[in-house]
Amino acid sequence: MPNLDMLEVCDFVNKNIVDFHQRRIYSLESLDLNKLLRKNPYLFKAKNISTANELITGLLEAFLSSSEEKLFGDFLEELAIFIAGKIYNGHKSSAPGVDLEFFNQQIHYIVSIKSGTNWGNSSQHRKLQEDLANAVVRIKQSNYQKNVQPVLGICYGKTKTSFLRGYMKVVGQNFWYLISGNKELYKEIIEPIGYRAKEHNDSFYLEKNRVINRFTKQFLDNYCDSKGEINWERFVEFNSGNLDLD
């Protein structure tokens, strides 16, 4: 097994983390107020929010939280595939629900990669189980490979390794060790991920502040009364008004 060259890992991260930051900014640039106002209005009323700026900021933070988790999850998936490719000649899988395939000690690993442990609902978990089981059957039929190990690999978290629903679940340090043979990799990748982070975040927050200011003005014009108070009924009507049962 070859040793992992961390200079190559750093170079990969430095190039590809730029795409993550660019996609973050694009998610802001492509956003409009109507899309933002689809978030739960009742939650923000319950939090006693009374200013348009505070409401828009809260809505935007909720939007970005879910958006960035997906974007960064995509980046971590590509990083994992790159590392497995360097160590085990791993490659991106074409099988539905499977992200990575590689061989180690005559075992054919098929891996579905998730960012964190809190992913998906029960239906999505069942779908993953089906996809991994189907991939195992396909591999055994195509090349008579007997030792096929389906894996749910999760990039961060402390959950212990377990076997459930027909696949192995590896999390955090165990996941990065499985695809690299390096027990310290989970710590070693943290520094390059911060490459030029301040520069990228400065650009992001500049655009974010522009969006907050622009959407606050639009919200004041459309959803606040002449006294400047939020018209919650108008906001809720836009968000949820769809009566067709009458």
Legacy VTK file of the C-alpha trace (Angstrom):
# vtk DataFile Version 3.0
C-alpha trace
ASCII
DATASET POLYDATA
POINTS 246 float
0.000 0.000 0.000
1.506 3.364 -0.998
1.891 6.145 1.557
-0.448 9.078 1.149
1.387 12.181 -0.064
-0.136 15.013 1.988
1.309 17.571 -0.455
-0.920 16.047 -3.147
-3.877 16.123 -0.760
-3.185 19.778 0.058
-2.940 20.629 -3.633
-6.260 18.884 -4.337
-7.957 20.644 -1.426
-6.541 24.062 -2.352
-7.909 23.774 -5.881
-11.278 22.282 -5.038
-12.140 24.291 -1.920
-12.292 27.322 -4.224
-15.243 25.710 -6.016
-17.050 25.248 -2.694
-16.680 28.948 -1.879
-17.729 29.989 -5.384
-20.849 27.845 -5.133
-21.651 29.426 -1.754
-21.567 32.869 -3.353
-23.591 31.662 -6.348
-26.282 30.307 -3.996
-26.646 33.877 -2.707
-26.541 35.538 -6.106
-29.238 33.214 -7.480
-31.537 33.628 -4.462
-34.637 35.838 -4.540
-36.901 37.051 -1.761
-39.841 34.849 -2.754
-37.720 31.726 -2.425
-36.407 32.870 0.947
-39.925 33.506 2.259
-40.827 29.832 1.820
-39.229 29.140 5.208
-41.491 28.556 8.230
-43.117 31.917 9.154
-44.664 30.543 12.356
-41.246 29.713 13.776
-39.993 33.255 13.359
-43.197 34.742 14.810
-42.798 32.441 17.831
-39.268 33.821 18.293
-40.805 37.304 18.687
-38.921 38.785 15.745
-40.165 42.308 15.138
-37.809 43.945 12.606
-37.520 43.241 8.906
-33.718 43.085 9.081
-33.788 40.542 11.906
-36.353 38.421 10.062
-34.462 38.461 6.761
-31.197 37.660 8.520
-32.805 34.720 10.338
-34.428 33.392 7.168
-31.148 33.688 5.285
-29.179 31.904 8.015
-31.665 29.011 7.925
-31.387 28.812 4.137
-27.592 28.925 4.150
-27.290 26.309 6.897
-28.981 23.624 4.797
-27.384 24.809 1.552
-23.821 24.858 2.865
-24.103 21.425 4.469
-24.982 19.990 1.048
-22.250 21.941 -0.769
-19.548 20.981 1.709
-20.735 17.389 1.749
-20.132 17.275 -2.016
-16.597 18.599 -1.463
-15.819 15.987 1.213
-17.128 13.238 -1.067
-14.753 14.314 -3.844
-11.873 14.504 -1.359
-12.575 10.974 -0.115
-12.702 9.607 -3.678
-9.412 11.361 -4.482
-7.688 9.885 -1.415
-8.998 6.355 -2.029
-7.853 6.705 -5.625
-4.303 7.498 -4.529
-4.076 4.625 -2.027
-6.282 1.857 -3.407
-6.920 2.940 -7.024
-10.457 3.717 -5.918
-12.867 5.383 -8.315
-16.215 7.131 -8.371
-18.957 4.557 -8.722
-21.649 4.598 -11.403
-24.006 2.468 -9.296
-27.109 4.259 -7.945
-26.609 5.336 -4.333
-22.917 4.369 -4.345
-20.184 7.022 -4.452
-16.894 5.123 -4.198
-15.491 1.692 -5.043
-12.063 0.330 -4.144
-10.204 -2.890 -3.351
-8.199 -3.609 -0.202
-6.928 -7.049 0.854
-9.121 -8.796 -1.733
-12.256 -7.065 -0.480
-14.300 -4.991 -2.912
-15.626 -2.026 -0.932
-18.644 -0.120 -2.205
-19.196 3.070 -0.251
-22.023 5.550 0.052
-20.588 8.754 1.528
-22.510 11.111 3.795
-21.234 14.254 5.460
-22.629 13.817 8.991
-24.570 11.296 11.028
-27.868 13.216 10.964
-28.781 12.519 7.372
-31.993 11.377 5.765
-35.317 10.032 6.955
-36.425 6.410 7.305
-37.362 6.177 3.611
-33.927 7.443 2.550
-32.259 4.936 4.867
-34.284 2.110 3.321
-33.386 3.359 -0.164
-29.691 3.327 0.744
-30.002 -0.242 1.993
-31.637 -1.267 -1.296
-29.057 0.547 -3.424
-26.127 -1.066 -1.610
-27.729 -4.518 -1.787
-28.369 -4.107 -5.529
-24.769 -2.985 -6.070
-23.482 -6.097 -4.288
-25.600 -8.330 -6.544
-24.437 -6.492 -9.669
-20.758 -6.853 -8.760
-21.032 -10.545 -7.902
-22.868 -11.252 -11.149
-20.423 -9.323 -13.318
-17.048 -10.530 -12.047
-17.743 -13.323 -9.558
-16.246 -11.235 -6.773
-17.283 -12.949 -3.535
-15.880 -10.555 -0.943
-17.968 -7.447 -1.436
-18.414 -5.134 1.535
-21.078 -2.411 1.330
-20.295 0.601 3.509
-22.027 3.726 4.741
-19.115 6.123 5.247
-19.734 9.270 7.291
-17.116 12.005 7.253
-17.423 13.296 10.824
-18.786 12.104 14.151
-17.856 9.682 16.946
-20.376 6.873 16.399
-18.748 3.462 16.758
-18.434 1.136 13.775
-21.494 -1.071 13.407
-23.083 -3.588 11.038
-26.723 -2.962 10.266
-29.237 -3.436 7.468
-26.696 -5.458 5.486
-23.894 -2.885 5.424
-21.059 -1.591 7.588
-21.326 1.921 9.027
-18.016 3.735 9.644
-17.841 7.258 11.011
-15.259 10.011 11.471
-11.713 8.798 12.056
-12.688 5.233 11.124
-14.015 6.350 7.750
-10.875 8.267 6.766
-8.733 5.368 8.007
-10.746 2.859 5.955
-10.138 4.717 2.677
-6.506 5.665 3.346
-4.865 3.353 5.885
-3.815 6.508 7.772
-5.147 6.681 11.347
-4.331 10.406 11.626
-5.768 11.542 8.301
-8.973 12.877 9.848
-6.850 15.471 11.663
-4.308 16.063 8.912
-6.897 17.274 6.385
-8.267 20.029 8.634
-5.439 22.495 7.961
-5.547 22.472 4.141
-9.339 22.797 4.215
-8.816 26.247 5.740
-6.788 27.375 2.696
-7.424 31.082 2.050
-10.569 30.784 4.177
-10.496 34.424 5.340
-10.193 35.711 1.776
-13.061 33.534 0.553
-15.258 34.373 3.540
-14.665 38.115 3.129
-16.079 37.892 -0.407
-18.962 35.727 0.793
-19.963 38.052 3.633
-19.774 41.069 1.343
-22.344 39.455 -0.942
-24.374 38.198 2.035
-24.674 41.731 3.450
-25.791 43.015 0.063
-28.486 40.341 -0.071
-29.683 41.161 3.459
-29.926 44.867 2.644
-31.680 44.280 -0.682
-34.172 41.763 0.687
-34.843 43.874 3.781
-35.863 46.787 1.566
-38.093 44.551 -0.543
-39.670 43.044 2.569
-40.324 46.490 4.056
-42.004 47.564 0.811
-44.195 44.465 0.507
-44.807 43.065 3.988
-44.671 45.987 6.414
-47.361 48.569 7.108
-47.009 52.342 7.021
-45.757 52.322 10.620
-42.967 49.905 9.723
-44.467 46.914 11.547
-44.367 43.468 9.952
-47.698 42.430 8.486
-47.532 38.785 9.532
-50.883 37.912 7.972
-49.686 39.111 4.566
-46.445 37.172 4.978
-48.276 33.972 5.986
-50.763 34.419 3.137
-47.900 34.571 0.641
-46.181 31.604 2.265
-49.161 29.273 2.752
-52.338 30.696 1.244
-53.658 28.050 -1.185
-57.301 27.325 -0.312
-58.870 24.975 -2.856
-61.155 22.874 -0.614
-63.986 25.418 -0.452
LINES 1 247
246 0 1 2 3 4 5 6 7 8 9 10 11 12 13 14 15 16 17 18 19 20 21 22 23 24 25 26 27 28 29 30 31 32 33 34 35 36 37 38 39 40 41 42 43 44 45 46 47 48 49 50 51 52 53 54 55 56 57 58 59 60 61 62 63 64 65 66 67 68 69 70 71 72 73 74 75 76 77 78 79 80 81 82 83 84 85 86 87 88 89 90 91 92 93 94 95 96 97 98 99 100 101 102 103 104 105 106 107 108 109 110 111 112 113 114 115 116 117 118 119 120 121 122 123 124 125 126 127 128 129 130 131 132 133 134 135 136 137 138 139 140 141 142 143 144 145 146 147 148 149 150 151 152 153 154 155 156 157 158 159 160 161 162 163 164 165 166 167 168 169 170 171 172 173 174 175 176 177 178 179 180 181 182 183 184 185 186 187 188 189 190 191 192 193 194 195 196 197 198 199 200 201 202 203 204 205 206 207 208 209 210 211 212 213 214 215 216 217 218 219 220 221 222 223 224 225 226 227 228 229 230 231 232 233 234 235 236 237 238 239 240 241 242 243 244 245
